[in-house]
Amino acid sequence: MPMSYFIGLSVVMFAMGILGVLLRRNPLVVFMSLELMFNSANLLFVAFSAYHQVLDGQLFVFFVMTTAAAEVAVGLALIVAIFKAKRTIDLDQMSSLKG
């Protein structure tokens, strides 16, 4: 497969992730959009790694996936804590996060 297919798919995935982060107000959808952006970057890492016949890109994907998993765990814990305190998870209503 040509490299342009992987680049095009990654650009489309990243653009969908950006639109999801900017346009949606639900924090769960925002986290899914961030994961979509991480996965588009991972696709490029793997594609360029395979194209250049080196394993550096594939190794870097494991670090990105580990970081993304930790980000989701912390983010979901924050969402649960905010929901317990405010009874909503709408991002527009969370303008003040006083303790």
C-alpha positions in Angstrom: 0.0 0.0 0.0 1.2 3.5 -0.7 2.3 5.6 2.2 -0.2 8.3 1.2 -3.1 6.1 2.2 -1.8 5.9 5.8 -1.1 9.6 5.9 -4.6 10.4 4.5 -6.3 8.1 7.0 -4.3 9.6 9.9 -5.2 13.1 8.8 -8.9 12.3 8.7 -8.7 10.6 12.1 -6.9 13.5 13.6 -9.3 16.0 12.1 -12.3 14.1 13.5 -10.6 14.0 16.9 -10.0 17.8 16.8 -13.6 18.4 15.9 -14.8 16.2 18.7 -12.7 18.0 21.2 -13.7 21.5 20.0 -17.4 20.9 19.3 -18.6 18.4 22.0 -19.4 19.3 25.6 -19.5 15.8 27.0 -16.2 14.9 28.8 -16.5 11.3 27.8 -16.7 12.2 24.1 -13.8 14.6 24.5 -11.7 11.8 26.0 -12.7 9.5 23.1 -11.7 12.3 20.7 -8.3 12.6 22.4 -7.8 8.8 22.0 -8.7 9.1 18.4 -6.0 11.7 17.9 -3.5 9.6 19.8 -4.4 6.6 17.6 -3.9 8.6 14.4 -0.4 9.6 15.6 0.3 5.9 16.4 -0.8 4.9 12.9 1.7 7.3 11.4 4.4 6.0 13.8 3.8 2.5 12.7 3.5 3.3 9.0 6.7 5.3 8.9 8.5 2.7 11.0 7.5 0.0 8.5 8.4 2.2 5.5 11.9 2.8 6.9 12.4 -0.7 8.2 13.2 0.4 11.8 11.5 -0.5 15.0 11.7 2.9 16.7 8.2 4.0 15.7 6.7 0.8 16.9 8.5 1.1 20.2 7.3 4.7 20.6 3.7 3.5 20.1 3.9 1.5 23.3 4.9 4.6 25.2 2.1 6.6 23.7 -0.5 3.9 24.5 0.8 3.7 28.1 0.5 7.4 28.5 -3.0 7.5 26.9 -4.2 4.7 29.3 -2.9 6.7 32.3 -4.5 9.8 31.0 -7.9 8.1 30.6 -7.7 6.6 34.1 -7.0 9.9 35.7 -9.6 11.7 33.5 -12.3 9.2 34.4 -11.5 9.5 38.1 -11.8 13.3 37.8 -15.1 13.0 36.0 -16.5 10.7 38.7 -15.4 13.0 41.4 -16.9 16.0 39.7 -20.1 14.2 39.1 -20.4 13.3 42.8 -19.9 16.9 43.7 -21.9 18.7 41.1 -24.3 16.1 39.8 -23.5 17.0 36.2 -20.6 16.3 33.8 -21.5 19.1 31.3 -18.3 21.0 30.6 -20.1 24.4 30.2 -21.5 24.1 33.8 -18.0 23.4 35.3 -16.6 26.9 35.0 -15.6 27.1 38.7 -13.8 24.2 40.3 -13.5 25.6 43.8 -12.8 23.1 46.6 
